[in-house]
Amino acid sequence: MRRRTTAAQERERRAEYEIELAREVQRKLLPQNPPPLATLDYGGLSVPARVVGGDYYDFLELAPGHLGLVLADVSGKGFPAALLMANLQATLRSQFRLATQDLPGILQSVNSLFQENSEPGRYATLFVAHYDDVQRRLSYVNCGHNPPLLVHSNGDVELLKPTATVLGLFSHWDCTVTEVRLGSGDALVMYTDGVTEAENGNGEEFGVQRLLDVLRSNADMPASVLLNRAVSAVESFRAGEQEDDMTLVIAMS
């Protein structure tokens, strides 16, 4: 009996170690040293619902003064979603330096590879953009993702709506690139549905308006502080355990 207990304990310790290792590996897949920009203060924060999750954000230096911003949400939760997320991230990183030249072509290739490497019915929503630090120009493609919020300094809110369908479901896939300009004092908020669909005890969702309220009440704060306050607001609002991965990217011009 003692030997069996020892063996069981050893298996449990090994499982705990592997879980913690998986958590650390996924954490390190997120951007560690975002390239500094002259006109943009930005950052991201991701809180998985389980040990690992299917949300993903990234900041990619395409060239001096040119930044790639990525936010994705892979269908499902836990380890299966995390593995697909890692596959999607690797595919994007391997090709994204050509984004300034041919963003639609890159995403068509990413869609094909993602479809080939995942089971039928699995997909990812994706918002991907190229920011020009000199021109303050954001060129983006929204692949079926929640529309990011572009909050202008005068209070107007612009929704960066989908310009393509999700990745992974269709072999024939195309997209449209749209451009917006970030003026001084504007803020871009990218989020996954784990933020806005968090529910309180009455079944009421956190929603976009509460997210905007947090942004407006902390408009003078740096992006890093604003990210933490937004996540804290969601966690305070939510009743019960976290049901979905929650990821935010905030960029302030």
Backbone as CSV, one residue per row, in Angstrom:
resi,resn,N_x,N_y,N_z,CA_x,CA_y,CA_z,C_x,C_y,C_z
1,MET,0.836,-1.202,0.000,0.000,0.000,0.000,0.868,1.247,0.000
2,ARG,1.960,1.210,0.770,2.835,2.368,0.841,3.468,2.649,-0.516
3,ARG,3.865,1.565,-1.238,4.466,1.757,-2.545,3.475,2.370,-3.523
4,ARG,2.214,1.886,-3.470,1.196,2.432,-4.361,0.962,3.903,-4.066
5,THR,0.903,4.255,-2.771,0.693,5.652,-2.395,1.840,6.509,-2.884
6,THR,3.049,6.026,-2.727,4.218,6.770,-3.188,4.186,6.960,-4.697
7,ALA,3.827,5.918,-5.428,3.743,6.015,-6.884,2.665,7.001,-7.308
8,ALA,1.524,6.965,-6.605,0.441,7.896,-6.922,0.859,9.331,-6.642
9,GLN,1.558,9.522,-5.513,2.030,10.858,-5.179,3.033,11.364,-6.206
10,GLU,3.884,10.454,-6.662,4.881,10.844,-7.672,4.205,11.239,-8.976
11,ARG,3.161,10.492,-9.382,2.430,10.847,-10.594,1.743,12.202,-10.433
12,GLU,1.208,12.443,-9.240,0.541,13.723,-8.985,1.537,14.877,-9.051
13,ARG,2.718,14.672,-8.444,3.738,15.722,-8.487,4.190,15.988,-9.919
14,ARG,4.336,14.900,-10.706,4.760,15.056,-12.092,3.700,15.817,-12.889
15,ALA,2.438,15.482,-12.647,1.355,16.166,-13.354,1.318,17.650,-13.000
16,GLU,1.498,17.963,-11.728,1.510,19.363,-11.293,2.675,20.118,-11.922
17,TYR,3.824,19.444,-11.997,4.996,20.075,-12.611,4.748,20.347,-14.093
18,GLU,4.157,19.373,-14.792,3.913,19.547,-16.215,2.877,20.638,-16.477
19,ILE,1.876,20.738,-15.602,0.878,21.792,-15.734,1.513,23.164,-15.544
20,GLU,2.346,23.269,-14.525,3.019,24.543,-14.276,3.972,24.888,-15.412
21,LEU,4.628,23.871,-15.966,5.522,24.089,-17.095,4.740,24.586,-18.307
22,ALA,3.573,23.999,-18.559,2.736,24.437,-19.678,2.301,25.884,-19.489
23,ARG,1.934,26.237,-18.263,1.534,27.609,-17.968,2.686,28.583,-18.261
24,GLU,3.898,28.191,-17.847,5.050,29.061,-18.034,5.429,29.170,-19.507
25,VAL,5.337,28.058,-20.239,5.635,28.095,-21.665,4.686,29.044,-22.388
26,GLN,3.391,28.947,-22.075,2.434,29.831,-22.740,2.663,31.287,-22.352
27,ARG,2.997,31.520,-21.098,3.269,32.902,-20.672,4.423,33.494,-21.461
28,LYS,5.453,32.684,-21.707,6.620,33.182,-22.426,6.370,33.330,-23.925
29,LEU,5.299,32.733,-24.431,4.949,32.941,-25.827,4.394,34.346,-26.062
30,LEU,3.903,34.982,-25.001,3.402,36.344,-25.117,4.587,37.299,-25.227
31,PRO,4.401,38.474,-25.844,5.526,39.392,-26.060,6.167,39.830,-24.748
32,GLN,7.486,39.708,-24.664,8.220,40.028,-23.443,8.808,41.435,-23.471
33,ASN,9.249,41.891,-24.636,9.889,43.201,-24.755,9.330,43.950,-25.956
34,PRO,8.134,44.529,-25.836,7.538,45.251,-26.963,8.433,46.400,-27.416
35,PRO,8.620,46.566,-28.716,9.472,47.651,-29.211,8.880,49.021,-28.885
36,PRO,9.695,49.961,-28.412,9.178,51.286,-28.074,8.813,52.084,-29.320
37,LEU,7.762,52.896,-29.202,7.328,53.762,-30.288,7.230,55.198,-29.789
38,ALA,7.381,56.139,-30.700,7.342,57.550,-30.320,5.921,58.040,-30.062
39,THR,4.938,57.499,-30.794,3.582,58.045,-30.735,2.569,57.104,-30.096
40,LEU,3.024,55.989,-29.527,2.075,55.004,-29.021,2.562,54.396,-27.710
41,ASP,1.716,54.479,-26.682,1.934,53.768,-25.418,0.983,52.583,-25.427
42,TYR,1.511,51.373,-25.369,0.655,50.210,-25.574,1.097,49.046,-24.698
43,GLY,0.172,48.101,-24.540,0.470,46.904,-23.770,-0.675,45.921,-23.871
44,GLY,-0.460,44.727,-23.342,-1.476,43.691,-23.381,-1.484,42.888,-22.102
45,LEU,-2.596,42.218,-21.844,-2.750,41.399,-20.641,-3.706,40.259,-20.966
46,SER,-3.309,39.041,-20.598,-4.139,37.876,-20.878,-4.300,37.044,-19.615
47,VAL,-5.551,36.666,-19.306,-5.865,35.861,-18.123,-6.646,34.629,-18.586
48,PRO,-6.011,33.457,-18.662,-6.728,32.261,-19.114,-7.748,31.792,-18.083
49,ALA,-8.818,31.182,-18.571,-9.847,30.656,-17.666,-9.373,29.373,-16.994
50,ARG,-8.472,28.654,-17.657,-7.908,27.419,-17.104,-6.402,27.581,-16.999
51,VAL,-5.699,26.479,-16.875,-4.243,26.550,-16.744,-3.635,27.277,-17.936
52,VAL,-4.062,26.911,-19.134,-3.653,27.575,-20.366,-4.917,27.888,-21.156
53,GLY,-4.778,28.733,-22.162,-5.976,29.124,-22.895,-5.730,29.320,-24.373
54,GLY,-6.776,29.740,-25.080,-6.722,29.905,-26.525,-6.673,31.342,-26.983
55,ASP,-6.556,32.304,-26.057,-6.369,33.696,-26.438,-4.893,33.955,-26.712
56,TYR,-4.641,34.937,-27.549,-3.260,35.225,-27.922,-3.153,36.674,-28.375
57,TYR,-2.152,37.382,-27.878,-1.846,38.702,-28.420,-0.355,38.782,-28.691
58,ASP,0.015,39.690,-29.592,1.423,39.801,-29.943,1.727,41.201,-30.437
59,PHE,3.002,41.597,-30.284,3.521,42.850,-30.810,4.785,42.513,-31.597
60,LEU,4.792,42.804,-32.884,5.874,42.388,-33.767,6.511,43.611,-34.424
61,GLU,7.809,43.740,-34.285,8.521,44.837,-34.932,8.767,44.465,-36.388
62,LEU,8.081,45.145,-37.295,8.186,44.850,-38.719,9.391,45.543,-39.341
63,ALA,9.682,46.734,-38.833,10.812,47.567,-39.254,10.852,48.699,-38.242
64,PRO,11.927,49.474,-38.197,11.945,50.612,-37.266,10.737,51.523,-37.486
65,GLY,9.975,51.745,-36.419,8.804,52.595,-36.519,7.575,51.924,-37.104
66,HIS,7.625,50.614,-37.302,6.480,49.881,-37.857,6.182,48.690,-36.950
67,LEU,4.979,48.667,-36.413,4.601,47.662,-35.418,3.425,46.826,-35.902
68,GLY,3.513,45.518,-35.698,2.381,44.638,-35.931,1.670,44.355,-34.621
69,LEU,0.365,44.534,-34.596,-0.453,44.228,-33.417,-1.379,43.071,-33.757
70,VAL,-1.444,42.095,-32.887,-2.236,40.891,-33.137,-3.058,40.558,-31.895
71,LEU,-4.313,40.216,-32.104,-5.155,39.675,-31.039,-5.996,38.563,-31.641
72,ALA,-5.949,37.374,-31.029,-6.670,36.218,-31.578,-7.372,35.456,-30.469
73,ASP,-8.435,34.782,-30.855,-9.207,33.948,-29.929,-9.525,32.638,-30.647
74,VAL,-8.867,31.555,-30.224,-9.071,30.246,-30.832,-10.275,29.575,-30.179
75,SER,-11.100,28.924,-30.970,-12.290,28.270,-30.424,-11.894,27.181,-29.427
76,GLY,-12.694,27.041,-28.373,-12.421,26.046,-27.352,-11.654,26.621,-26.177
77,LYS,-11.307,25.749,-25.243,-10.616,26.154,-24.023,-9.534,25.128,-23.694
78,GLY,-8.710,25.476,-22.734,-7.747,24.529,-22.191,-6.644,24.157,-23.161
79,PHE,-6.085,22.938,-22.968,-4.914,22.513,-23.727,-5.143,22.418,-25.233
80,PRO,-6.283,21.877,-25.716,-6.479,21.829,-27.174,-6.431,23.220,-27.806
81,ALA,-7.100,24.196,-27.172,-7.087,25.558,-27.698,-5.692,26.161,-27.611
82,ALA,-4.967,25.865,-26.538,-3.621,26.403,-26.368,-2.673,25.889,-27.443
83,LEU,-2.801,24.617,-27.812,-1.952,24.055,-28.861,-2.245,24.707,-30.211
84,LEU,-3.523,24.930,-30.509,-3.868,25.603,-31.757,-3.387,27.047,-31.743
85,MET,-3.498,27.691,-30.582,-3.014,29.061,-30.448,-1.522,29.138,-30.752
86,ALA,-0.743,28.202,-30.199,0.698,28.202,-30.432,1.013,27.990,-31.914
87,ASN,0.231,27.136,-32.562,0.413,26.900,-33.994,0.117,28.168,-34.793
88,LEU,-0.972,28.852,-34.435,-1.340,30.083,-35.127,-0.272,31.153,-34.913
89,GLN,0.209,31.268,-33.703,1.234,32.266,-33.398,2.510,32.015,-34.196
90,ALA,2.956,30.770,-34.234,4.176,30.436,-34.962,4.027,30.743,-36.451
91,THR,2.862,30.441,-37.003,2.622,30.711,-38.422,2.657,32.205,-38.709
92,LEU,2.000,32.986,-37.860,1.990,34.436,-38.040,3.388,35.024,-37.903
93,ARG,4.100,34.615,-36.862,5.432,35.171,-36.642,6.386,34.851,-37.779
94,SER,6.232,33.690,-38.379,7.160,33.292,-39.443,6.952,34.108,-40.715
95,GLN,5.769,34.703,-40.882,5.470,35.388,-42.136,5.198,36.877,-41.996
96,PHE,5.031,37.340,-40.771,4.430,38.659,-40.596,5.345,39.812,-40.986
97,ARG,6.630,39.585,-41.118,7.515,40.687,-41.498,7.225,41.205,-42.904
98,LEU,6.455,40.453,-43.672,6.042,40.908,-45.000,4.712,41.656,-44.964
99,ALA,4.197,41.917,-43.755,2.864,42.511,-43.622,2.778,43.894,-44.253
100,THR,3.864,44.654,-44.237,3.827,45.984,-44.829,3.673,45.918,-46.345
101,GLN,3.984,44.764,-46.938,3.913,44.622,-48.393,2.645,43.910,-48.860
102,ASP,2.237,42.860,-48.148,1.118,42.041,-48.634,0.389,41.388,-47.462
103,LEU,-0.331,42.160,-46.692,-1.057,41.610,-45.553,-2.137,40.615,-45.978
104,PRO,-2.941,40.880,-47.015,-3.934,39.874,-47.431,-3.304,38.551,-47.833
105,GLY,-2.179,38.598,-48.563,-1.526,37.362,-48.984,-1.032,36.549,-47.801
106,ILE,-0.482,37.228,-46.803,-0.009,36.549,-45.597,-1.164,35.859,-44.892
107,LEU,-2.272,36.561,-44.739,-3.407,35.995,-44.013,-4.064,34.853,-44.781
108,GLN,-4.040,34.912,-46.103,-4.548,33.782,-46.879,-3.712,32.541,-46.618
109,SER,-2.401,32.712,-46.560,-1.509,31.592,-46.257,-1.733,31.080,-44.843
110,VAL,-1.904,32.002,-43.893,-2.153,31.622,-42.496,-3.453,30.839,-42.388
111,ASN,-4.489,31.276,-43.101,-5.768,30.563,-43.075,-5.607,29.130,-43.577
112,SER,-4.874,28.959,-44.688,-4.675,27.618,-45.252,-3.927,26.716,-44.283
113,LEU,-2.856,27.232,-43.687,-2.060,26.428,-42.765,-2.832,26.095,-41.494
114,PHE,-3.601,27.057,-41.007,-4.389,26.819,-39.800,-5.447,25.749,-40.057
115,GLN,-6.072,25.806,-41.235,-7.086,24.811,-41.585,-6.467,23.424,-41.723
116,GLU,-5.275,23.352,-42.309,-4.600,22.064,-42.493,-4.196,21.436,-41.163
117,ASN,-3.859,22.268,-40.182,-3.304,21.766,-38.925,-4.315,21.652,-37.792
118,SER,-5.587,21.835,-38.082,-6.604,21.742,-37.033,-7.735,20.824,-37.468
119,GLU,-8.491,20.352,-36.501,-9.619,19.472,-36.793,-10.752,20.261,-37.444
120,PRO,-11.596,19.584,-38.221,-12.732,20.277,-38.847,-13.591,20.983,-37.795
121,GLY,-14.016,22.177,-38.124,-14.870,22.938,-37.214,-14.129,23.847,-36.257
122,ARG,-12.810,23.692,-36.163,-12.042,24.581,-35.292,-11.686,25.850,-36.065
123,TYR,-11.693,26.970,-35.381,-11.441,28.241,-36.061,-10.852,29.245,-35.074
124,ALA,-10.442,30.371,-35.604,-9.929,31.450,-34.766,-10.435,32.773,-35.296
125,THR,-10.838,33.654,-34.398,-11.074,35.044,-34.775,-9.758,35.783,-34.576
126,LEU,-9.536,36.791,-35.392,-8.226,37.450,-35.385,-8.374,38.916,-35.776
127,PHE,-7.732,39.776,-35.012,-7.566,41.172,-35.422,-6.076,41.396,-35.572
128,VAL,-5.665,41.855,-36.748,-4.249,42.056,-37.006,-4.067,43.406,-37.689
129,ALA,-3.038,44.149,-37.262,-2.862,45.502,-37.770,-1.387,45.843,-37.910
130,HIS,-1.120,46.795,-38.798,0.214,47.370,-38.990,0.110,48.848,-38.622
131,TYR,0.911,49.269,-37.638,0.897,50.668,-37.211,2.172,51.361,-37.672
132,ASP,1.989,52.486,-38.360,3.099,53.315,-38.831,3.288,54.439,-37.821
133,ASP,4.420,54.427,-37.118,4.660,55.357,-36.025,4.820,56.795,-36.503
134,VAL,5.265,56.996,-37.721,5.457,58.350,-38.248,4.132,58.922,-38.739
135,GLN,3.400,58.126,-39.521,2.137,58.589,-40.096,0.965,58.454,-39.124
136,ARG,1.174,57.747,-38.002,0.086,57.425,-37.053,-1.047,56.666,-37.750
137,ARG,-0.702,55.888,-38.741,-1.692,55.180,-39.547,-1.765,53.725,-39.129
138,LEU,-2.996,53.233,-38.954,-3.243,51.840,-38.596,-3.946,51.161,-39.761
139,SER,-3.275,50.184,-40.382,-3.864,49.384,-41.452,-4.243,48.029,-40.847
140,TYR,-5.503,47.641,-40.938,-5.931,46.455,-40.202,-6.832,45.545,-41.015
141,VAL,-6.867,44.283,-40.569,-7.834,43.294,-41.039,-8.483,42.691,-39.804
142,ASN,-9.792,42.653,-39.786,-10.537,42.047,-38.686,-11.201,40.775,-39.191
143,CYS,-10.675,39.636,-38.755,-11.181,38.331,-39.197,-12.227,37.814,-38.207
144,GLY,-13.422,38.363,-38.301,-14.533,37.897,-37.488,-14.394,38.146,-36.003
145,HIS,-13.522,39.070,-35.605,-13.282,39.315,-34.183,-14.197,40.420,-33.662
146,ASN,-14.346,40.476,-32.328,-15.091,41.580,-31.720,-14.492,42.905,-32.189
147,PRO,-15.302,43.841,-32.659,-14.746,45.095,-33.174,-13.971,45.870,-32.112
148,PRO,-12.671,46.081,-32.306,-11.933,46.938,-31.383,-12.556,48.333,-31.331
149,LEU,-12.323,49.016,-30.235,-12.874,50.349,-30.021,-11.784,51.380,-30.247
150,LEU,-11.997,52.280,-31.171,-11.102,53.412,-31.357,-11.797,54.620,-30.750
151,VAL,-11.317,55.025,-29.575,-11.935,56.119,-28.826,-11.156,57.394,-29.139
152,HIS,-11.794,58.301,-29.849,-11.130,59.540,-30.238,-11.086,60.525,-29.069
153,SER,-10.166,61.457,-29.153,-9.964,62.404,-28.052,-11.194,63.261,-27.787
154,ASN,-12.085,63.418,-28.801,-13.308,64.202,-28.604,-14.454,63.377,-28.011
155,GLY,-14.177,62.091,-27.713,-15.188,61.225,-27.104,-15.907,60.314,-28.076
156,ASP,-15.779,60.578,-29.377,-16.427,59.714,-30.361,-15.778,58.322,-30.344
157,VAL,-16.608,57.310,-30.586,-16.124,55.928,-30.605,-16.341,55.336,-31.985
158,GLU,-15.266,54.806,-32.556,-15.313,54.172,-33.870,-15.087,52.671,-33.696
159,LEU,-15.966,51.855,-34.270,-15.831,50.403,-34.196,-15.077,49.899,-35.417
160,LEU,-14.006,49.138,-35.185,-13.225,48.580,-36.289,-13.812,47.203,-36.628
161,LYS,-14.846,47.224,-37.423,-15.681,46.055,-37.680,-14.973,45.026,-38.569
162,PRO,-15.506,43.784,-38.577,-14.889,42.732,-39.398,-14.770,43.105,-40.868
163,THR,-13.627,42.743,-41.444,-13.383,42.937,-42.873,-13.125,41.587,-43.557
164,ALA,-13.289,40.505,-42.802,-13.105,39.150,-43.329,-13.797,38.175,-42.383
165,THR,-13.972,36.948,-42.823,-14.541,35.927,-41.949,-13.430,35.305,-41.097
166,VAL,-13.807,34.408,-40.197,-12.850,33.776,-39.283,-11.840,32.926,-40.053
167,LEU,-10.732,32.608,-39.399,-9.711,31.754,-39.989,-10.013,30.287,-39.698
168,GLY,-9.756,29.427,-40.680,-9.783,27.994,-40.443,-11.007,27.241,-40.911
169,LEU,-12.101,27.928,-41.219,-13.326,27.227,-41.603,-13.475,27.056,-43.105
170,PHE,-12.885,27.967,-43.876,-13.126,27.978,-45.317,-11.804,27.964,-46.081
171,SER,-11.726,27.105,-47.095,-10.509,27.038,-47.901,-10.380,28.260,-48.807
172,HIS,-11.512,28.759,-49.309,-11.483,29.990,-50.102,-11.701,31.158,-49.150
173,TRP,-10.694,31.954,-48.979,-10.731,33.013,-47.958,-10.108,34.278,-48.519
174,ASP,-10.733,35.411,-48.248,-10.191,36.692,-48.703,-10.506,37.751,-47.645
175,CYS,-9.857,38.897,-47.779,-10.061,39.944,-46.775,-9.898,41.318,-47.411
176,THR,-10.302,42.325,-46.659,-10.129,43.720,-47.053,-9.300,44.420,-45.989
177,VAL,-8.319,45.189,-46.408,-7.511,45.979,-45.487,-8.128,47.368,-45.366
178,THR,-8.327,47.816,-44.144,-8.904,49.134,-43.883,-7.892,49.973,-43.115
179,GLU,-7.919,51.284,-43.335,-6.979,52.180,-42.672,-7.719,53.210,-41.834
180,VAL,-7.160,53.496,-40.658,-7.624,54.598,-39.818,-6.391,55.330,-39.304
181,ARG,-6.586,56.550,-38.837,-5.479,57.318,-38.281,-5.738,57.559,-36.807
182,LEU,-4.707,57.372,-35.998,-4.808,57.627,-34.568,-4.274,59.020,-34.279
183,GLY,-5.180,59.924,-33.918,-4.771,61.271,-33.560,-4.253,61.326,-32.138
184,SER,-3.630,62.416,-31.792,-3.123,62.599,-30.430,-4.275,62.539,-29.426
185,GLY,-4.138,61.692,-28.415,-5.189,61.542,-27.419,-6.179,60.439,-27.712
186,ASP,-6.051,59.785,-28.875,-6.929,58.662,-29.206,-6.453,57.398,-28.481
187,ALA,-7.372,56.448,-28.292,-7.034,55.171,-27.651,-7.694,54.028,-28.419
188,LEU,-6.917,52.979,-28.648,-7.414,51.775,-29.307,-7.517,50.660,-28.273
189,VAL,-8.698,50.045,-28.183,-8.930,48.976,-27.217,-9.336,47.713,-27.971
190,MET,-8.509,46.683,-27.874,-8.769,45.377,-28.484,-9.054,44.390,-27.352
191,TYR,-10.049,43.527,-27.521,-10.444,42.634,-26.433,-11.047,41.351,-26.981
192,THR,-11.015,40.308,-26.162,-11.711,39.074,-26.501,-13.043,39.039,-25.743
193,ASP,-13.920,38.112,-26.134,-15.264,38.112,-25.564,-15.297,37.703,-24.092
194,GLY,-14.196,37.159,-23.574,-14.147,36.878,-22.147,-14.221,38.124,-21.295
195,VAL,-13.907,39.277,-21.888,-14.003,40.562,-21.181,-15.446,41.037,-21.150
196,THR,-16.051,41.204,-22.302,-17.371,41.823,-22.383,-18.510,40.870,-22.029
197,GLU,-18.284,39.554,-22.123,-19.358,38.603,-21.837,-19.316,38.046,-20.420
198,ALA,-18.413,38.540,-19.587,-18.411,38.144,-18.171,-19.728,38.584,-17.536
199,GLU,-20.348,37.707,-16.741,-21.678,37.974,-16.198,-21.651,38.147,-14.683
200,ASN,-22.558,39.008,-14.214,-22.743,39.142,-12.765,-23.822,38.172,-12.288
201,GLY,-24.209,38.282,-11.043,-25.168,37.345,-10.473,-26.556,37.425,-11.080
202,ASN,-26.857,38.516,-11.785,-28.166,38.676,-12.419,-28.162,38.271,-13.886
203,GLY,-27.041,37.694,-14.332,-26.947,37.294,-15.727,-26.688,38.458,-16.668
204,GLU,-26.277,39.593,-16.115,-25.997,40.785,-16.914,-24.527,40.766,-17.344
205,GLU,-24.265,41.062,-18.606,-22.897,41.055,-19.108,-22.165,42.356,-18.802
206,PHE,-20.846,42.241,-18.673,-20.019,43.430,-18.431,-20.175,44.429,-19.576
207,GLY,-20.109,43.944,-20.774,-20.445,44.747,-21.939,-19.396,45.776,-22.351
208,VAL,-19.622,46.344,-23.533,-18.710,47.336,-24.099,-18.791,48.649,-23.335
209,GLN,-19.985,49.037,-22.906,-20.141,50.338,-22.262,-19.344,50.424,-20.964
210,ARG,-19.339,49.376,-20.166,-18.548,49.393,-18.931,-17.051,49.446,-19.235
211,LEU,-16.654,48.779,-20.309,-15.252,48.845,-20.715,-14.886,50.275,-21.108
212,LEU,-15.771,50.931,-21.831,-15.546,52.332,-22.191,-15.505,53.222,-20.951
213,ASP,-16.360,52.938,-19.987,-16.376,53.741,-18.749,-15.040,53.659,-18.021
214,VAL,-14.464,52.445,-17.970,-13.157,52.279,-17.326,-12.105,53.077,-18.072
215,LEU,-12.148,53.021,-19.389,-11.178,53.745,-20.202,-11.289,55.260,-19.964
216,ARG,-12.499,55.764,-19.984,-12.690,57.210,-19.859,-12.352,57.718,-18.466
217,SER,-12.618,56.916,-17.451,-12.327,57.360,-16.086,-10.849,57.241,-15.734
218,ASN,-10.070,56.597,-16.610,-8.629,56.445,-16.367,-7.823,56.931,-17.568
219,ALA,-8.386,57.889,-18.304,-7.783,58.326,-19.562,-6.393,58.924,-19.379
220,ASP,-6.079,59.416,-18.189,-4.780,60.043,-17.958,-3.720,59.039,-17.502
221,MET,-4.088,57.779,-17.400,-3.173,56.747,-16.926,-2.431,56.088,-18.097
222,PRO,-1.230,55.557,-17.858,-0.535,54.809,-18.909,-1.272,53.512,-19.234
223,ALA,-0.962,52.948,-20.384,-1.662,51.746,-20.842,-1.533,50.603,-19.848
224,SER,-0.369,50.449,-19.209,-0.156,49.336,-18.276,-1.106,49.414,-17.089
225,VAL,-1.321,50.629,-16.581,-2.234,50.809,-15.451,-3.674,50.581,-15.904
226,LEU,-4.006,51.111,-17.055,-5.362,50.981,-17.576,-5.739,49.522,-17.805
227,LEU,-4.800,48.734,-18.293,-5.043,47.300,-18.501,-5.415,46.616,-17.193
228,ASN,-4.639,46.866,-16.152,-4.907,46.239,-14.854,-6.235,46.695,-14.265
229,ARG,-6.559,47.952,-14.440,-7.825,48.460,-13.899,-9.017,47.888,-14.655
230,ALA,-8.870,47.702,-15.950,-9.964,47.114,-16.730,-10.198,45.666,-16.317
231,VAL,-9.129,44.894,-16.179,-9.271,43.495,-15.757,-9.844,43.414,-14.351
232,SER,-9.401,44.294,-13.451,-9.936,44.315,-12.084,-11.423,44.639,-12.083
233,ALA,-11.832,45.554,-12.965,-13.248,45.908,-13.049,-14.083,44.715,-13.488
234,VAL,-13.571,43.940,-14.454,-14.291,42.749,-14.910,-14.374,41.718,-13.792
235,GLU,-13.274,41.510,-13.088,-13.251,40.499,-12.025,-14.158,40.897,-10.864
236,SER,-14.245,42.191,-10.575,-15.143,42.654,-9.513,-16.604,42.494,-9.918
237,PHE,-16.875,42.677,-11.210,-18.240,42.580,-11.723,-18.712,41.141,-11.811
238,ARG,-17.810,40.249,-12.170,-18.169,38.862,-12.465,-18.591,38.101,-11.213
239,ALA,-19.604,37.279,-11.367,-20.036,36.396,-10.282,-19.533,34.987,-10.576
240,GLY,-18.953,34.340,-9.592,-18.484,32.971,-9.781,-17.140,32.910,-10.484
241,GLU,-16.802,31.709,-10.957,-15.507,31.483,-11.578,-15.457,32.050,-12.996
242,GLN,-14.247,32.331,-13.434,-14.030,32.803,-14.796,-14.346,31.684,-15.772
243,GLU,-15.224,31.961,-16.732,-15.675,30.940,-17.682,-14.921,30.966,-19.004
244,ASP,-14.313,32.094,-19.335,-13.673,32.205,-20.640,-12.357,32.962,-20.501
245,ASP,-11.427,32.684,-21.413,-10.166,33.423,-21.426,-10.453,34.912,-21.623
246,MET,-9.629,35.731,-21.023,-9.858,37.175,-21.041,-8.562,37.887,-21.438
247,THR,-8.595,38.603,-22.553,-7.400,39.269,-23.064,-7.736,40.678,-23.533
248,LEU,-6.853,41.610,-23.198,-6.999,43.009,-23.567,-5.688,43.528,-24.148
249,VAL,-5.794,44.351,-25.167,-4.670,45.131,-25.673,-5.131,46.579,-25.757
250,ILE,-4.351,47.482,-25.181,-4.689,48.897,-25.203,-3.507,49.675,-25.775
251,ALA,-3.797,50.551,-26.728,-2.775,51.397,-27.351,-3.266,52.836,-27.308
252,MET,-2.457,53.718,-26.713,-2.854,55.107,-26.525,-1.900,56.024,-27.269
253,SER,-2.480,56.864,-28.116,-1.680,57.728,-28.971,-1.467,59.097,-28.334
